[in-house]
Amino acid sequence: MMLDPNEVQYRRQLGIWLAVCCALIFAMVVLGGVTRLTGSGLSMVDWRPIMGVLPPLSLSEWQSTFEMYQQSPEYQKKNMHLDLGGFKSIFWFEYAHRLLGRTIGMVFLLPFLYFLIRGRINRELIPRFVLMFVLGGLQGVLGWYMVKSGLVNDPHVSQYRLTAHLAAALLIYIYMLWHMFRLLFPPQPGAGGEFRGPFKKTLAVLGLVVVTILSGGFVAGLKAGFAYNTFPLMDGQLIPQAYLMLQPAWLNMFENIATVQFNHRLLAITTLIVVLIYWLQSRKVDLASRARLSTNLLLVAVLVQVGLGISTLLLHVPVALASIHQAMALVVVTVLVFSLTQLHVHKVD
């Protein structure tokens, strides 16, 4: 079915707008990881979603903000050595993370209202865009709920809340990516070829990748990457002796450093094997060009990601390398979502 030229133009405008939003969300997730890695996430002890845009501007404002931080458990139990200069060094990471969140909200909302008023959004897409905005707002609330877990007696952010925050970010990113790719790159005829169940297989791979990423959230939450810095063995064993140290047994999956790190390793290697099989199967099929490209990119991205993960572990989690590892996880997700949009040929949104 041929689209009206104006509709084609509007779809492209909407796609570019969502692409900008996706790029900002990508940066937001990576910056959140850097904030976590640098121990900056608890440096801002209050939440002012509307009025808290400006940082401290004068020495007196900085002193006041620092004094608030000094009342927090993190300062009193971990960072007593920090002076005002040291506090600023961690404050800016968390401030930038929150400011970027506000920026994403505005970059999404203002163009959305413009496109809506000008009648450039298909009726079917309006509730989907509204849902994106609502999810973004709820993500901000969830982020503060996560931070609050570290502002009590134990200055440690809950790994459960951290992983929930990461899961919500992935949900928003994937949902927005799907619509962005569908608007900018409608699927080509015959994208699925004779590759049996291509969409379902790709969706299953995405599910495995998401589970692997979320297991990494528990690794980050427990700082498990700083233990067992050898590969493939852990403390000289394939399966660490402490794997089922906690009781009840299920608690190990979420609160035992040895178990959490082993599970993340196992999921990563499993993902690599599954993707390799997926790629080999796809080679036997005549796929459309963009679908073929996506399968090739997926294999390369996963190979690089596994290499980054192992390197990060062996080098005791340097901030730069660990941040690249987190960013590459989003690249893998991006490639998979692109592949899904090219294999979903039933209709164009």
Phi and psi in degrees as a GROMACS rama.xvg file:
@    title "Ramachandran Plot"
@    xaxis  label "Phi"
@    yaxis  label "Psi"
@TYPE xy
-78.0184  134.993  MET-2
-92.6842  149.46  LEU-3
-60.9739  139.986  ASP-4
-54.9189  -38.2881  PRO-5
-65.0812  -38.9046  ASN-6
-65.7699  -38.3718  GLU-7
-60.4658  -43.5731  VAL-8
-64.2881  -41.9603  GLN-9
-65.6234  -41.0663  TYR-10
-60.7284  -39.9944  ARG-11
-65.9539  -41.7123  ARG-12
-62.3296  -44.2753  GLN-13
-63.8719  -40.3993  LEU-14
-64.486  -41.8769  GLY-15
-65.0937  -41.4973  ILE-16
-59.2595  -46.3721  TRP-17
-67.358  -32.3225  LEU-18
-63.2189  -41.0645  ALA-19
-63.0796  -43.9988  VAL-20
-62.5878  -41.8715  CYS-21
-63.131  -40.4892  CYS-22
-62.7839  -39.0748  ALA-23
-68.4202  -38.45  LEU-24
-65.5784  -40.7504  ILE-25
-55.4311  -49.4432  PHE-26
-62.9941  -36.5183  ALA-27
-63.1754  -43.763  MET-28
-65.9504  -43.6663  VAL-29
-64.3537  -44.4766  VAL-30
-63.7715  -36.0782  LEU-31
-61.2127  -38.6228  GLY-32
-65.7393  -41.3749  GLY-33
-63.3956  -41.0206  VAL-34
-58.9869  -41.8368  THR-35
-66.6962  -45.469  ARG-36
-66.273  -30.7621  LEU-37
-90.9246  2.24608  THR-38
66.5099  33.7708  GLY-39
-100.693  -6.47576  SER-40
-66.7328  -20.4939  GLY-41
-106.416  15.7917  LEU-42
-76.3725  -22.7356  SER-43
-107.152  112.174  MET-44
-97.5693  6.23358  VAL-45
-129.867  166.163  ASP-46
-132.013  113.324  TRP-47
-126.899  84.735  ARG-48
-62.3285  -27.1155  PRO-49
-99.1995  -48.2917  ILE-50
-92.6429  -11.381  MET-51
-89.0716  39.4191  GLY-52
-80.3791  -42.6555  VAL-53
-82.3323  137.602  LEU-54
-80.4143  174.799  PRO-55
-58.9407  134.469  PRO-56
-112.509  -24.2631  LEU-57
-116.936  166.96  SER-58
-61.7686  -39.2183  LEU-59
-65.2971  -37.5815  SER-60
-66.8099  -39.7967  GLU-61
-63.8915  -42.4407  TRP-62
-62.1407  -41.1892  GLN-63
-64.5637  -42.9275  SER-64
-65.9388  -40.5854  THR-65
-64.7168  -38.277  PHE-66
-64.7053  -36.181  GLU-67
-63.0553  -42.2621  MET-68
-65.0255  -34.8569  TYR-69
-65.3163  -18.5805  GLN-70
-84.7605  -6.90329  GLN-71
-84.2916  153.91  SER-72
-60.0135  -32.36  PRO-73
-63.069  -44.6841  GLU-74
-66.5372  -46.0229  TYR-75
-69.8749  -26.3967  GLN-76
-110.481  -17.8522  LYS-77
-129.532  -37.0071  LYS-78
-117.149  36.0512  ASN-79
-60.5282  -22.8178  MET-80
-76.4329  -14.1455  HIS-81
-68.492  132.357  LEU-82
-100.307  -174.774  ASP-83
-60.2741  -39.8154  LEU-84
-63.5789  -42.1652  GLY-85
-65.7169  -36.5913  GLY-86
-63.3865  -42.326  PHE-87
-59.4655  -37.4288  LYS-88
-64.0419  -30.8892  SER-89
-91.9745  -28.3246  ILE-90
-60.7617  -42.3148  PHE-91
-64.6426  -32.3492  TRP-92
-64.4137  -49.1408  PHE-93
-67.3511  -38.3609  GLU-94
-62.0064  -45.0099  TYR-95
-62.2556  -37.7483  ALA-96
-63.2928  -45.9551  HIS-97
-69.1064  -39.2736  ARG-98
-64.8071  -39.0964  LEU-99
-64.4212  -36.0982  LEU-100
-60.7506  -44.5297  GLY-101
-63.2148  -39.9453  ARG-102
-62.5386  -42.207  THR-103
-59.5042  -42.2479  ILE-104
-58.4077  -44.0063  GLY-105
-71.888  -40.8266  MET-106
-63.9241  -29.2008  VAL-107
-81.0353  -49.7884  PHE-108
-67.9585  -47.4647  LEU-109
-64.5666  -49.0924  LEU-110
-62.8203  -35.8614  PRO-111
-59.0016  -46.6322  PHE-112
-63.5134  -38.9629  LEU-113
-63.4333  -50.2076  TYR-114
-62.4608  -36.3455  PHE-115
-66.6439  -46.7526  LEU-116
-64.5262  -36.9212  ILE-117
-82.0892  0.496511  ARG-118
68.5677  33.2951  GLY-119
-100.318  5.29962  ARG-120
-111.808  126.452  ILE-121
-57.5027  139.597  ASN-122
-54.8408  -37.0993  ARG-123
-64.3713  -26.2637  GLU-124
-86.5389  -21.7393  LEU-125
-56.8443  -53.1132  ILE-126
-63.5031  -27.6902  PRO-127
-69.3604  -40.2639  ARG-128
-68.3185  -37.8382  PHE-129
-61.4803  -41.8499  VAL-130
-61.9852  -40.6867  LEU-131
-57.669  -43.7671  MET-132
-67.2995  -42.3927  PHE-133
-62.7663  -44.1758  VAL-134
-60.9262  -38.1497  LEU-135
-63.0568  -42.2365  GLY-136
-64.1122  -42.86  GLY-137
-65.3328  -31.3421  LEU-138
-64.7562  -36.7249  GLN-139
-62.6332  -43.0368  GLY-140
-63.2258  -41.9831  VAL-141
-64.8188  -35.9599  LEU-142
-61.7212  -42.6643  GLY-143
-69.2845  -37.2904  TRP-144
-59.5582  -37.4395  TYR-145
-65.6935  -49.128  MET-146
-60.0342  -39.2214  VAL-147
-59.582  -28.2492  LYS-148
-65.1983  -19.9763  SER-149
-100.761  3.41979  GLY-150
-103.262  17.7163  LEU-151
-106.121  -153.445  VAL-152
-61.3025  -38.3645  ASN-153
-99.2744  112.561  ASP-154
-76.2891  64.1635  PRO-155
-142.58  121.386  HIS-156
-68.5649  132.367  VAL-157
-59.2809  128.907  SER-158
-66.1936  -25.494  GLN-159
-68.25  -47.7544  TYR-160
-69.1532  -36.7771  ARG-161
-61.1724  -45.3324  LEU-162
-69.5111  -34.7306  THR-163
-63.9317  -40.2587  ALA-164
-63.107  -42.0658  HIS-165
-65.3278  -42.2112  LEU-166
-61.5015  -41.2458  ALA-167
-64.9457  -39.6712  ALA-168
-62.4659  -42.7559  ALA-169
-63.2051  -41.016  LEU-170
-59.8882  -48.1005  LEU-171
-63.4572  -45.3046  ILE-172
-62.0302  -46.4801  TYR-173
-65.2756  -43.3612  ILE-174
-62.7247  -41.7366  TYR-175
-72.3364  -40.3635  MET-176
-58.6401  -43.4899  LEU-177
-54.2536  -50.0694  TRP-178
-70.5444  -34.5695  HIS-179
-63.503  -48.1878  MET-180
-66.0052  -38.054  PHE-181
-64.5974  -32.7721  ARG-182
-77.3653  -39.7276  LEU-183
-88.8579  -30.5586  LEU-184
-133.122  74.5092  PHE-185
-54.9178  142.586  PRO-186
-60.421  141.933  PRO-187
-80.3364  152.425  GLN-188
-58.3787  136.622  PRO-189
72.0166  24.1376  GLY-190
-60.7497  -32.1335  ALA-191
-86.2149  -16.5924  GLY-192
51.9741  -141.066  GLY-193
-103.069  13.9159  GLU-194
-66.9398  105.116  PHE-195
-57.5201  123.982  ARG-196
54.8274  46.5118  GLY-197
-61.1346  -40.9055  PRO-198
-65.1314  -46.3191  PHE-199
-65.444  -38.1357  LYS-200
-65.4392  -43.2567  LYS-201
-66.0045  -38.6091  THR-202
-63.3757  -38.5023  LEU-203
-65.2475  -40.2033  ALA-204
-63.2428  -42.7784  VAL-205
-60.1525  -42.027  LEU-206
-59.0813  -42.7406  GLY-207
-64.8801  -41.2475  LEU-208
-63.3911  -43.0796  VAL-209
-62.6758  -43.6974  VAL-210
-60.723  -40.7375  VAL-211
-63.4158  -42.5573  THR-212
-63.5404  -42.7652  ILE-213
-66.6035  -33.5761  LEU-214
-63.8867  -31.6139  SER-215
-66.5007  -28.1631  GLY-216
-62.5128  -39.7635  GLY-217
-69.8741  -35.144  PHE-218
-60.0849  -45.804  VAL-219
-66.1  -42.308  ALA-220
-63.9028  -34.4599  GLY-221
-96.0826  0.0191413  LEU-222
54.1757  38.9759  LYS-223
-72.0839  -16.7126  ALA-224
-69.191  -14.6446  GLY-225
-87.5933  -0.616028  PHE-226
-112.824  157.445  ALA-227
52.991  56.9586  TYR-228
-87.4024  49.7446  ASN-229
-132.831  160.626  THR-230
-151.248  136.664  PHE-231
-87.2449  -9.83382  PRO-232
-82.602  154.312  LEU-233
-121.646  112.193  MET-234
55.9045  39.5723  ASP-235
79.3127  4.40337  GLY-236
-128.792  152.719  GLN-237
-67.943  -44.744  LEU-238
-112.397  119.741  ILE-239
-61.93  146.047  PRO-240
-61.0061  -29.4099  GLN-241
-86.1328  12.3473  ALA-242
-55.9125  -42.5592  TYR-243
-117.16  44.9897  LEU-244
-71.7062  -32.6201  MET-245
-89.9751  154.103  LEU-246
-127.446  136.803  GLN-247
-68.284  162.898  PRO-248
-59.0797  -37.0432  ALA-249
-63.6006  -23.4545  TRP-250
-64.6321  -26.7012  LEU-251
-60.2942  -33.4033  ASN-252
-62.4403  -21.1151  MET-253
-124.385  -16.0337  PHE-254
-130.768  -2.38897  GLU-255
-102.45  118.983  ASN-256
-57.3964  -43.8511  ILE-257
-62.8078  -44.9795  ALA-258
-66.903  -45.2362  THR-259
-61.7886  -43.9447  VAL-260
-68.8205  -41.5571  GLN-261
-61.605  -44.1155  PHE-262
-62.6071  -38.007  ASN-263
-66.2647  -41.102  HIS-264
-61.1122  -46.8029  ARG-265
-62.8265  -42.8278  LEU-266
-65.4013  -38.2327  LEU-267
-64.6355  -46.2003  ALA-268
-67.5809  -38.6412  ILE-269
-61.0408  -42.8333  THR-270
-60.1782  -43.7243  THR-271
-60.2205  -44.8797  LEU-272
-65.0241  -45.009  ILE-273
-61.702  -43.5362  VAL-274
-65.856  -37.8105  VAL-275
-63.4541  -43.7316  LEU-276
-63.3958  -44.2392  ILE-277
-57.585  -44.2426  TYR-278
-66.718  -42.7947  TRP-279
-62.4898  -39.4617  LEU-280
-65.2953  -39.7704  GLN-281
-67.2446  -26.8629  SER-282
-65.5673  -21.4111  ARG-283
-86.325  1.15989  LYS-284
-121.173  147.585  VAL-285
-86.5755  91.0946  ASP-286
-91.6653  155.692  LEU-287
-64.794  159.337  ALA-288
-58.2872  -44.8816  SER-289
-71.2194  -35.2145  ARG-290
-65.3455  -40.4929  ALA-291
-63.0854  -44.8556  ARG-292
-59.0662  -41.9495  LEU-293
-64.9497  -37.9108  SER-294
-67.6418  -37.5576  THR-295
-67.3869  -43.7467  ASN-296
-62.782  -36.606  LEU-297
-61.1286  -46.5187  LEU-298
-61.7828  -45.185  LEU-299
-61.9501  -45.3633  VAL-300
-62.7411  -41.3748  ALA-301
-69.7829  -38.9831  VAL-302
-60.6093  -46.0255  LEU-303
-62.8143  -42.1501  VAL-304
-63.1776  -43.134  GLN-305
-63.8158  -40.9933  VAL-306
-61.9707  -41.2851  GLY-307
-64.6489  -41.1625  LEU-308
-62.6026  -45.5039  GLY-309
-64.2932  -42.93  ILE-310
-63.1561  -41.8164  SER-311
-59.6678  -42.5766  THR-312
-65.6743  -49.6195  LEU-313
-64.4414  -29.7585  LEU-314
-93.7712  12.1815  LEU-315
63.4161  42.6084  HIS-316
58.2467  61.0781  VAL-317
-65.6213  142.551  PRO-318
-58.3768  -46.3654  VAL-319
-61.778  -48.1123  ALA-320
-68.3679  -40.4759  LEU-321
-63.5133  -35.8606  ALA-322
-67.6043  -39.8186  SER-323
-64.599  -39.212  ILE-324
-59.7897  -43.0369  HIS-325
-67.0309  -40.5219  GLN-326
-63.9967  -38.6595  ALA-327
-66.7646  -30.4744  MET-328
-60.813  -39.232  ALA-329
-69.8647  -32.2169  LEU-330
-63.2318  -43.1387  VAL-331
-59.9106  -45.5982  VAL-332
-60.2538  -43.6631  VAL-333
-59.9551  -45.6209  THR-334
-61.7572  -41.4421  VAL-335
-66.9598  -41.4462  LEU-336
-65.1999  -39.7079  VAL-337
-59.718  -43.5677  PHE-338
-61.3464  -42.9793  SER-339
-60.3213  -42.1191  LEU-340
-66.5245  -29.6509  THR-341
-80.3886  -21.4463  GLN-342
-94.4203  -12.5673  LEU-343
-91.7745  88.7062  HIS-344
-101.021  8.53089  VAL-345
-66.1387  -43.8922  HIS-346
-160.83  158.935  LYS-347
-96.4995  131.212  VAL-348
